[in-house]
Each structure stands twice: as C-alpha cells, then as structure tokens.
Amino acid sequence: MRFNPYVSALAAMCIWGFVGFTVGAEGAAYNEFTDWSEWITDEWSWLYIGSQDIWIVVLLYLLFSKYSKVKLGKDDEKPEFSNLSWFAMLFAAGVGVGLFYYGISEPIFHYTSGGTRWAHFNDNDRAQHALMVTYFHWGFHGWVPYTVIGALLAIMSYRRGYPMTIRSCFVPLLGDDVLRGVVGDFIDVLSIVATLFGVCTSLGLGVQQLNKCLVRLDKGTFAGEDKLNEGRTGIEFSTRAQIAIIWVVTACATCSVVSGLKAGIQFLSNVTFAAGCFLLLCILFMDDTVVVLNSIVSSFGYYLWYLPKIAWHTDAWEMADDEGAPDGKGGDPRWLGWWTIFYWGWWISWAPFVGTFIAKISRGRTLGEFIAGTLVIPTAYCIVWFGTLGTVGIFKDRQAEQKGIDCSSDSFFSKVRSTRLGEDGWAAEHNAAYDVRVQCVDFEDQLFDTMSSYGSRTMGYFTSTFVGVLLLMYFVTSSDSGSLVIDSIAANGDEAPPIFQRVFWACTEGAAAHALLKTGKDKALRALQSVSIVSGLPYTFILCYMCVALLNLAMEESGDLDVNRNRFRNELFAPLDYVFEEPQGGATCGLPNLVVNCLAPWYGVAKIRSKIRGIQGLPASCCDAKTLGSAFLYYAAVALLCLSPVQANLRMIAGATYVAFACVLCTVRYDTRQVINCQRGSIVSDFITALLCFPLVLAHCNVELSYGPILVTKAVADESELKKLNTTEEAKGDLEMTQPKHDQDQDDDDDLEASEVQVLED
C-alpha cells in the first residue's frame, strides 16, 4: 500500500484520540477547547494579525515583479483545466458553506450588535462599516494562506519534480533531508490534523444550516409560522439530526472522492459554482437592484480605504482591561476572538488542504496568473456575494424596523402580502411577501427567511429547497476535496492513492465532525470556532517559513539566486540520528552530549569557538567572551526562574535573560555559517533556532565544523568565481557539462548530488 506509515499512523492517532476524548468527556472537552481558544486570542492575536499582512505584501511583490512570469511547470506546458473550471474548483474548495451561513448573518451582526464599538456611527455609516468588516474577513487576508502554499507546492512539484506533499515546500530552506527526516513527517502530520479540523468546522456550520432547511420544509415554515406544527416526518433541529446528516454527507463525499479529481470533483465544482452564481443573480434581480449595486460599489471603496487600518487592528486597548475603557466607550474585548481571530484560524487551518488542491489543478500556469486567480479574483467574487446578500439582509431589517417590528414583538414578521403582478402587467403589487426583522431570527434561519420573502408560500418552499441543495453540493465538494488532499499527503504526495485510504480519511473527517457537534451540543458553533483557532496557530509559524521559501524559490527560478548555493550538510535535527552513536568526523553529539548541552551550554559554545578560532584545548576558549556570556546569561535565567515564587515578575526577567542568551547563540551559529561557507540561512533563522532548540543548535554547529568548510565546486561556481580560482577554458567546459537542469532525470540529479560538495577532513 502506498502510504507513509509514520505520518499516517501518527495523524490517525491524533485525530482518533481527539474523537475519543471529545465523545468520552463532552463537557470537559468543550471547556478545554474554549480555554485554549481564549488563551490564543489573548496571547497570540498580534501574530495572527501581523503575519497575514506580511504574507500579502510578499504576494503582491511577486505579482507585480518579474517573478510573476515563473511557470508552475515546464516552460512549454499549458494549463490542464480551462479558466472557468479552474476558478470554479478552487472557489468551491476554498469557501464552501461559509458563503451561505455567513452571507447575511455576519453583516447583520456587525450592523446590529456592534455595541459601543461603533456607537459613533449613524445607521447608514454603520451599514457600510458592517459590509466592510465582512469583506475584510472574506477578502485578501482570507485567501492569502491558500496562495502561499499553492504557489510554492506547484513550483516544487511541477517544476522541480518533488512529491505533491507539504514537506516539499521546505526543501528550499532545509534541503532534501526534509523529505526523509522527522521534520518532514512532523510537517505532514500537522498539515493533516489542521486540514481535518478546518474542514470539520465547515461541516459543522453547514450541517446546522442544512438541518434547519430540512426542518423548515418538513413543517412548511413561511413568514415565521409553521403550516404543520409536528411536521410531516418529525425532523427536529437537534444534535442527533445533525450527526445523521454528517454521515449522509460523508457517504456522498466518499463516492465523489473515490471517483477521482476529473470525474467527480471537477464536475461537482462546476455545477456548484454555476448554481451559486444563478442564486446570486436571482437575489440581485428580485430585490432592489439599484440599492444593492450602489451599496457594493460604495462599500468596496470604503473597504479599500479602510483596509490599511483594520488589517493591523489587534484590539490592543479593548483587551488591555477586562473592565473596558475608562470612559465606558470602545468595543467588547471578546469581539476579536469571535470574528477576526476565528476567521484567520479557520482560513489557515484550511490552507494545507486548499493550497494542495489548487496546486494540483494549476499546472502550466504562471506565478502571476496563479496569484491573481487565487487572491484577487476570489476576493472580488466574495465582495459581490457578501455585498449582495449583506445589503439585502440589512435593507430588509431596516424596512421592518421602520414599520415598528422589533425583537420584543410577538412576531418578527409582518402580515403576508400579495406578490402578483399589478393591473398594468409590469410592476408587482408588492416586491416582497412580508417584512422580516432579520436580526431577530436565528443565524441558520436568516438566509431562508430572506429568500422566502420574495414570493408566495409555494415559491418560498422552492427557493428554500434550491438553497438547501446548493448548500449540500458545497458541503460535499469541501468534504471530498479535503479527503483527497489528506489522503495524498498521507501517501507521500501520491496523486492516485488507493481507494481504501480515501475512504478511511473521508470517514475520519465525518467522525471528527460528529465529535465536535456532540461535545458542543447547543454551543456547537463555539466549539467549532475554538478548534479552528487552536489548529491554526501552529500552522501560522509554518506559513511564515513558507513565505521565505517562496521568495527564495522565485529568485532561484529567475536566476537571481544560485540554486546550488552551499547549505548545511546535515539538517538541524540530524543530531537526533546519533543519539546512541557518534557521527563521522570526530563530532560528539550522542545522547550524553545533548544532555551536557542542556545543562552546560557554555561547554558546547567553548568547543565551537575553539574550532572557529583554531585554538587547541578548551581552557583557552573558555575565556572567550561568547562562552562566558552564554554561561552567565543561561545560569542567571535559571536562577531567576527558581526565585520566581518569591517575586512573580522574576519570571519575566528570566525570560528576557533567556532571549539575551539566545542572541549570543545566534551569533555563534552565524559565525559557524561563515566559517564553513554556508550560503543559505539568515541571522533571523539563526536566532529562531537558537531560541527554540539551543541544545540541537550547539550539536549541529559542532558536527558541521568537524567536517570542515564547504569548498566552492565547479557545479556551483559562476563566472566570477571561475576567475577568482584562475580556472582554465577546460574547466569552464566542465562547468557547462555538469550544470544541473531542473528537468533532467532523477538519476542525473543523484549523480550530481554525490559530486556537488567537497569537504576538508580534520
């Protein structure tokens, strides 16, 4: 069977362990999830907010630079799918049921529930601001994680020949060792777990709205009244019904994913996208078209104008004091976690799945075309979608308010009116069958009550059924696409994994969604949001590294950066391979040495400094400034931490001292790179690795220095290096013969690797 046993087993253990925990300890699991999400919102909002903005800057730079011409595949390859099919598939996979669940409910929430946050706005400004905030959550910032992963993975797979799996994205930074090492396995496991929880959030939201649709049709609900109180079949809006729907949808998704990409997912995506466009046009034409178009244009301009401000907003002062601002104004400190942080976690947790999926369908396109198609165009479509539905929802709510309907009334609906054509045969007697105070009905009902208002009871049943079917189609599309991508990652990037594995991961998705709904019960939405926030945090760090890798890759493919520049000969975690044995070259990085690095890091620094400075014997290097500095700072941090029970803030001083210690080790690693002639890496990566895993950094530097410096070879030398080395014309000819090509056979690559690096032995 074609699969990675370590990745598959560990990912399955994590997910099914989660399922067992949530089902076995429902109340405790829900409380645990919400505690985690609240902690992340309090402590990591700055990272969620700031990182998204940096990623957008990177992509816009690539879009408007010469790097946009880089091909996602061979130079002569053409796109596999038409533009329309390509966009339909990426859009159906990228948004799914969120379009329906939040299409009206989010703009209405921001319009009516802002509290003191937007109290300074009048009703008109508040309506426009509500649409702008919704655009922000579904615009550029939402799509950017997909674009980063998709572009990077497509180039690595279709242009460099690496497997279609997330670990391949780290080859530009970590080298080919990541394909075989523990780091690559960890990245793939994290990708599978994040993807599955992100898809489960969508499944959970969609199943609630689909359940509501079935209940309304069963009871004949129209204008807030049930024609059949008990219903025809007795379907209830309940966790049990939603779990049953989950498994029905899982079965449909399994059938689709088993049929493969072209036969199942492409057809379903095309139909779903076309039906969604039809629904959008119907709403636009049935309501006040001029009002909707004016609102979209106005709110879009407001979005572009306000974007630089809201994009960096972290609710710093709202969360600084739980009691609120001294003047009683300002926003609810929980708002950011309810909306922006939840959305960023949700988008990011979907990124491995959607990024891999759109990479699969983007072969033959240019990088610029890819960025525009996955970042700019989807944002424009989302603005039209939410601008239309949001404007309609707010407009209807305002009309109902003007007629005296409010949330304290016996009914949130006006009396039913005729929508027949008038005597002139042109205008309707009334454009809507009833008015509804949209903000007063449940989230799941808002879209259906809005759609039903455009005609009679019979037409209301038809529109509700159409929305329900369309919701189901998006539901299945998201589920089968997610299952296909998860299976591909677990199978080391195999694009045609065995059917058994496809079924297994599709069922695992259903089980995880089942568990989340069961533990959340009446608070299922909060449970789903919490899991998205938690699963998105670790992947935020991975995406930051991917942005750097994408920049490097674009420069390499454009010839601005040497593909074969020197790198470390071992990955950072290579010392773990020598826990019980010593590597060649005289380096000592076995288990005892790792323990020494943890307890006495100055000793490792002293050995490194002695090799860098060419000093014989440790006593002399022990007097080195960096050795003494590392010893003082490390033990000072430990001492301050031990004294923290006496004075709590000593913990904070200990943390600052440890950061200073990491800075010293950062310079040690930087010096090591310079001495061995390692041309990859940066001072930033040196600092991050020293901060997070200093024992491995010390062992790694010791191993690399034991091998000696990396010599510049013919395979990596350019013309200036050849002049410096005074090479002959014959050597230049050898260089041309040995220069690697991206499209040469793997056997040639292996031969080149064997001769690419020369080392001096001690």
N, C-alpha and C positions, 0 to 999 in steps of 0.2 A: 504494500500500500504506500502511495506516495504522500508522505507527511513527515513533519519534523516531530519526533516523539517527545522531545523536551518541551518545545513550545506548546504542542497540542495538549500534553498531559498537564502541564502547569497551568495553562489558561483554563482548561476544563475544571481542574481542581479549584481554582479561584472562583470561577463562576458558579459551579455547583455548590461549593462551600457557602457562597453568598446566598444561593437559593435556600439551602438548608437552614441557614441562620435566620433569614427573614421569615420563613414559614414556621420554624420552630419557636421563635421568640418574637412574635409580631410587635407587641408594644415596645419591648426593649430595642428592637431593630429600628423602628420608626424614630424613637428618641435619639438613638445613636446617629442615624443619618442626619437628622436636623441639627444635632450638636456639631457635627463635622462641618456641615454647610455654613452654619453661623460663624464658626471659628475661621473658616476660609474667607468668608465675607469680611470679617473684622480685620484679619491679619494680612490678606493677600489681594485685596482689591486693587492696590496700586500696581501689582504685577499684571493682573488680568487686563486692566485698563491701558496701562502703558505699553505692554507688549503688542497689543492689537494695532496700535498706532504705528509702532516701529515696523511691523510687518507690511503695513500698507505703504509706507514710504519706500521700502525695499522694492515692492512690486511695481509701484509707479515709476521708480527709477529704471527698472528693467523694461517696462513697457515703452518708455519714451527715449530709450537709448539704442545704440546699435545692437545690443544683445537681444533685442526683440526678434531679430532675424534667425536666431538659433533654431534649428529644426528638431522637432521631437521625433526623431527617427533618422533614417538615411537621407542624404540630401535630395535624392530623386523620388522619395516616397510621397504618395498622395494620401489625403485623408481617407480613412476606411468608411466613414459614415457621412451622409450629407449634412449640411449645416443645420437644417431643421431637426433631423433625427438626433444629431449630436446634442443640440441645445435641449431638446425635449427630454432626453435621457439624463443629462446632468442636472437639469432643473427638477425633474421628478424625484431623482435620488437626493438632491440637495436640500429640499424644503419639506416635502411630504405633507403630512396632515396639519402642520402648524399653520399653513395658509388658511385653513378653514376654522381651526379652533381659535386663533387669534385675529382673524381677518376683521371682525367687528369688535370683539371683546377688548382687545388691547387699546385701540383708540378711544373707546368708550370709557375704559377705566381711567386713562390719563386725563380725559376730559372732565370726568365727574368726581374722581377720587384723589385728586392732587393735594387736597387739604391746604395747609399753609404753604406748601412748596411753590404753588403757582397762584397764590391768592391775589397777587398784584395784577394778574391778567383780567381783562374783561372777557365775556363769554366768547366773543369772536376770536380774540387772540388765543384764548385757551384751547379752542377747537383746532386752530392752526398748529399750536405747540404740541397738542396731543398727536397729530399726524406726524409731525417732525420727529418726535421721540420714537414713534413706531418705525419710521423709515430708518432711523439710526440703528435700531435693533435688528432690522432685516436688510440693511444695505451693505455698503462696502466692508464694514467691520465683521459682519457675519460670514461673508464669503471668502475672506482672505485666508483662513486656515486651509480651506479646500484647495485654493490656488497654489499655495506654497508647496503642499505635499504632492499635488498632482503634477505640477511642472517638474519638480525635482525627480520624482519617480519615473515620469515618462522619459526624460532625458537619459537617466541611468539605465533604464530597461531597453528602450528602443534605439538609443544611440550608442550606448556603451556595452549593451549585451548582458546586463546584470539581471537577476531574477526580479519579478514583479512582487517584491515584498518590502516592507517598511525599512528593514535593516539596510537595504541597498542605498537608502538616502544618506547614510552616514559614511559611505565609502570615501567621498571627497575629503572628509575630515579625519577619519580614523583608519582609512586604508582597508585593504581586502580582508584583514584579520577579523573585522566586524562580522563578516559573513559566516565565520566559523566559531566565534568565541561566545562567551557568556553574555557580553554586552549586546550582541545582536539578538540572542534569544530573549533577553530581558525587554528589549525594544519591541519585539514582535508580540510578546505576551501582553505588555502594556497596551499595545495597539488593539489587540483583540478584545481585551477587557473594556477599554474605553469605548470602542466601537459598539460593543454589545449593549453597554449601559446607555449610550446615546440613542441607539435605535429603540431600546426599551422605553425611554422617555417618550418618544414619538408614538410608539404603540400604545402606551398608557393613555396619552392625551386623545389619540384618535379613537380608541375603543370607548372612552366615555362619551364622546360626541356621537359615535355610531350607535351606542346603546340608547342614547336619548332619541335619536332619529327613529329607531325601531319602536320605542315606547309611544312616541307621538303618532306614528302610523297605526299602531295597534289600537290606540284609544281614540283615534280620529280627532286629535287636538287641532283646534283652529281658533285664533283670536283669544287664546288663554282658556278656552273651555274644551272639555273632553266630551265628544259625542257618545262614547261608550266608557263609562266610569271604570268598569272592570277590564275593559279591553277584550279583543277577540281571542287572544291566546294567553293573556295574563302576564305578558313580559313586564318585568319591573326594572327600574333604574337601580341596579344593585351591583355589588362586587361580584356576586355569583354569576350574574348575566354577563358582565364584562369579561370575566375569566373564560366563560364559554366562547364568547366572540373571539377572544385572543387565540384560542386553539383552532377555531374555524379559519381565521385569517392565516395562522401559521401553516395550516394544511394547504391553503391556496398558494401561499408564498413558496412552500416546498415544491409544489408542482411546477411553478414558474421557474424556480432556480434550477431544478433538475433538467429542464428543457434547454438551459444554456442562455448565453447572452443574446445572440441574434434572434433565436426563435421565440424566446419568452419575454425577456426584459425589454428588448427594443420595441417589440410590438405593443406591449403594455404601456410603456412610457409614451410612445407616440399617441396612442388613443387617449391616455390620461391627460396629457398636455393639451391636446386639441379640445377635449371636453371641458377642461378648465378655462381655456380661452373663450369657448362658447358661453359658459356660465357668466364670465366676466362681462362679455358684451351684452348679454341679456339684462344683467343688473344695471349696466350703464344706460341702456336704452329705455328700460322700464321706469327708472327713476328720473329725476330732473337732470337731464344730461348736461345742460349748461352749468348748473351748480357744481356738478361733480368735476367737470373739466376745469372750471375756474379754480376749484379747490386744489386739484392735483398740481396745476401749474404754480399756484401761489405757495403751497406748502413745500413743493420741491425746491423753489428758490430759497425759501426760508431754511430748509434743510442744508443746502449748500452754504448759506451764510452762517448758520449756527453750528455747523459741523466742527470747526476747529475748537469751539468752546466745549461742547458736550462730549467730544471724543476724549478729552483729557479730564473730564469731571469725575472725581472719586468720592464725592460726598464727604470730604475730609472733615468739615466742621459739623455736619449733621451727626457723624459717628463719633466725634470727639467727646460729646457729652450726652449721656443717655437721657438726661432731663430736657434736652432741647436747647435752643438758643436762649440767651438771657432775655431777649425782647419778645419771646414767645412766637417768633416767626421762623421760617425755614421749613425744611422737609422732614418727613419721617425717616429716621435712620435705617429702617428696615427696607425702604423702597429699593435701594440699590441691589440688595440681595434678592428681592422678589423678582426684579426685572433684569437689569443690565448684567449682573454677575451670573445669574441663572442662564441668560442667553449666551454669554460668552462661554460658559462651561458646556452648554448644550452644543453650540457650534463646534467647539474644539473637540469634544468627545466624538462628534460625527466625522471629524476631519480625516482620521485614518481610513474610514470606510469610503467616504465620498471622494477623497483625494485619490485613493487607489482606483476607485471605479471610473472616475473621469480620466485618469491616466490610461486605463485600459481602452477607452473609446476615443482617445485623442492622437493616436499615432498618425504621423505625417503632417501635423500642423506646426506652425511656427510658435515660438515662445510668446511673441506679441499677440498673435491670434488667440492663443490659449488664455493669456491673462485677460484680454478683452472679453472673451467668451465666457469666462468663469467668474469674473469680478465685476465688470462694468455692465454687461447686458443683463445678467440676473438681477443686479441691483435696480436697473431701470424697470424690469418687469415687476419686481416686488413693490416698487413705488406706485406703479399703476394699479396693482392688485389692492394693496392696502389703502391707497388713496381713494379708490372707488368704494370698497366696502366700508372703510372707516368714515368717509364722508357721508355715505348713505345712512350708516348707523347713527352718527351724530345728528344729522339733519332730521331723521325721524324722531329722535329723542327730544330735540328742541321743539318740533311741531307738537308733540304730545304735551310737553311742559306748558306751552302757550295755551293749550286747551284745558289746563288745570289738572292734568293727570300726574300724580306723583307716587312715590313708593309707599306712602301711607294710605293710599286709596284702596277700596275693596277690590278693584281690578286695575291692572296696569294697561288695559286696552280700552279703546273707545268702542262705540257701537259699530257693528259691521255695516258697511255701505255698499252700494252697487258700483261695479266697475264696468258696466256695459257701456257701449258707445252711445253718445248722445243723439238727439234727433238729427243733428247736422251730419251724422255719419262720419265725423272726423275726430272730435275730442271725446274722451271718456267722461262719464258723469262724475267719477272720482278717480284720481290716479292710484289711490290705494284703498283697499277694502276696509282698513282700520288703521288707527294710530296706536303706537305702542311706545311705552316709556322703556326704552331698550336697557337702560342701566339697571332697571329693577328686576329683570328676569335673569335666570342663571346663565353663566358663561355658555354652557352647552346649548341653551335654547335661543340665544340671540340671533344666530345666523338663520335658524329655521323660522323664527317668528318674523324676521325681516323679509325673507323670501316669500312666506305665505301671505304677506300683506299685499302683494301685487295683484291678487285676483280672488276668485271665489274659493269656497272650501275645496272643491274638486281640483282647482288649479293649485291650491296650496299643497294638497296631497302629492300632486305630480312634481312640483318643484322640490318638496322635501325628499321625495324618493330619488330624484335626479341627484341632489346634493349628497344623499347617503351613498348612492352607487359610486359617485365620483370620489367620495371620501374613502370608500373601500378600495378603490383602484389605487389611489395614492398610498393607502395603507399597505397593500400587497407589494407595490413597487418598492417602497422603502425597505420592507422586510426581506424580500428576495434579493435585492441588491446588497443589503448588509450581509446576508448569509453567504452570498457568493464571494464577497471580498474577505470575510473572516476565514472562510474555507481556503481561499487562495493563500492568505498569509500563513495559516497553519500548515500548508502544503509547500512551504518554501518558495512561494511565488508561482507554483504550477497553475497555468491558466485553464487546465481541464482536470481538476481534481476528481477523485472517484465520487460516484453518486452517494455512496453510504456516508461519506464525510459531509456532503452538502446537507443531507437530511439531518445528520446529527447536530450541526450548528444551527440549522433552522429551528429545530426543536429546542435547542438550548436557549435561543432567543425567546421563544414562547414561554419557557419555564421561568426565565428571569423576569419577564413582564408580569407573569402570573404572580410571582412572589412579591413584586413591588405593589401591585394592586391589592393583594391580600393584606400586606402589612400596613398599607396606608388607609384602606377602607374609605371612610368618608373624608379622609385627608390625603387621598391618593395623589392629588396634584402636588401637594407639598413634598411628599415622599419622592415623587419623580423628579422634581426640581432639585432636591437635595442630592440625589445620586448623580445628576448631571454636573452639578457644581464640584462635587468631590472628584469625579472621574476626570474632569477637565483640567484640574490643577497640575498634576504631574506631566501631562502632555503639553502644557504651556512651555515648560522648560525644553522639551524635545523640539517643539516648533521654533524656538529661538535658535537652537543649533541648526535646524534645517534652513533657516533664512541665510545663515552664514554659508552653509554648504551650497545653496542655490546660487548665491553671488559668486562663489569660487568656481562653480561648475560653468556658469555663463561666461566668465572670463577665460576659463580654460578652452571652452569650445570656440571662442572668438579669437584665440591666440594671444590674449593679453596676459595669460598666466601659463607657465610651463606645466603641462600635465604630469611630467615625470620629475618634478622637483622633489628633493630629498625629504623623506619623512622619518619618524622614529621607526626602528626596525622591529619593535615589539609594541603591542597596544598597551594602554595603561594598566589593564587588568592582567597582563601576561605574568606578573609575579605570582599570581594565584595558581598558575600552572606548575610552579616549582615549590609548592608548599612543603613537600616531603623529599625534594631532591634539588640539587644545585644545577643551575644552567651552565652552559659553556662560557668560557671567557673569564672564569675566576670570580664572577659576581656571587654575592651571598644574599639570596632573597628567599630562603626557605622559611618555614614557619617560625623558627627561633628569631630570625632577623626581623620578620614582620612584628613580632611581639616587642622586640627591642625598639623598633621604630615608633611603636605606640607609647612605650614607657619612657624612652630616652631619645626623642627625635634628634637632639643635638648630635648624637653619635653618628646617625646617618648623614647629617649635614657635614660633619667633620670628614667622613670618608669621601663624600662627593667633592668637598673643597680641596682635599689633598690631591685628588686626581686632576681637578681642573687646574690647580696651581703647580702641579708637578712636585709636590712636597712629599718626601719619603718619611713615613711614620706619622701616627696620629697625634702625638703630643704637640707638634708644631701647628697642625691645622686646628687643634682645639682652641688655640688662642686667636683664631680667625674671628673677625668682627661678626660675620653672619652666624658662625657657630655659637658664639657667646650670646648674641642677640636672640637666637632661636631658643636657647636654653632658658634665658631669663624670662622671656615672654611666655613660654609654654608653662613653666612651673608657676609663674605668677598667676596665670589664668586658672590653673588647678587650685592654687591656694585660695584665691578669691572665691572660687566656686564652693570650696569647702567651708568658708566663713560666711556664706550667704545666709544660713539660718539665723545668724546674729544680726545681720543687716541685709535686708532683701535686695537692695539696689547693688550690692556687691556682685550679684549675678550679671547685671548689665555691664558693669565694669569688666568682669571676667570675659564677657562676650566681645567687648571692644578690644581687650588684650589678645584674645584668640585671633581676631581679624588681623591685628598687627603681626602676630606670629605667622599667619598665612601669607602676609605680604612678604615677609623675609623668605619663606619657602618659594614664593612666586619668583623672586629674583634668582634663587638657586636653580630653579627649573629653566628659567630664561638663559642663565649662563650655560647650563648644560646644552641647550639647543644650539647656542652659538659655537660652543667648543666642538661638538660633533658634526657641525654643518647641517643641522636640520632646518630646512627651508619652509616647513609648514608650522602652523600654530601661531599664537599671538600672546601678548602679555595678558590679555583678558582671559584666554583659555588657561594660561598658566596659573592665574590667580584662582579661577573657579575650581580647578582640580586640586590645588593646594588647600583650598578652604574645605572642600568636601571629603577628600580622602588622602590626607597627607602621608600616612604610612605607605600607601602604594606609590605615591609620587617619589618618595625617597628611594624605595626599592627599584622603581622604574629608572630613575636617573642613574642609579648605581649600575644597573645592568647595561644601559646604553653606553656609559663611559667606559665600562670594562671591555666593550667591543672595540672602542676607539672611534676616531672620526670617520664619517662617510665621505669617500672620495668622489669628486665630480668625474663622471664617466662619459664616454663617447655618446652613449644613448641619451644623455640628458644635457649635453653641452650645446650651447648655441655658438654663433659665430664669434662673439666677443670672448667667450671662454676658450674657444679654439685658438684665438690669437694670443691670449694670455699664456696658454700652455705651449705656444710655438709648435702647433701640430703641423704636419705635412699635408700635401694635397691628397696623399693616400689615406690619411686619417679622416679627411673630410669626406672622401668617398665611402669610407666605412660607416661614417655617421649617417649618410643618406641611406645606406643599405639597412642599417639597424634601427632607423627611426620608426617608432610604433605607429600603427594606424588603428583607428577606432573600429574599423570594420574587418580587421583581419581575423583569422581563425583563432580559436582559444588555444590551440597547441602552440601557435606562434607567440601568443601572449605569455604562456608558461615559460617558453624558452627565453623570452626577453627578461622575465622576472628573475630568472636564475643568474643572468649576467648583468643585471642593471646596477647592483650595488656592490661595491668593493670595500672591504674594511681592513684596517690595520690591526693585527693582533698584538697584545702586550708583549 
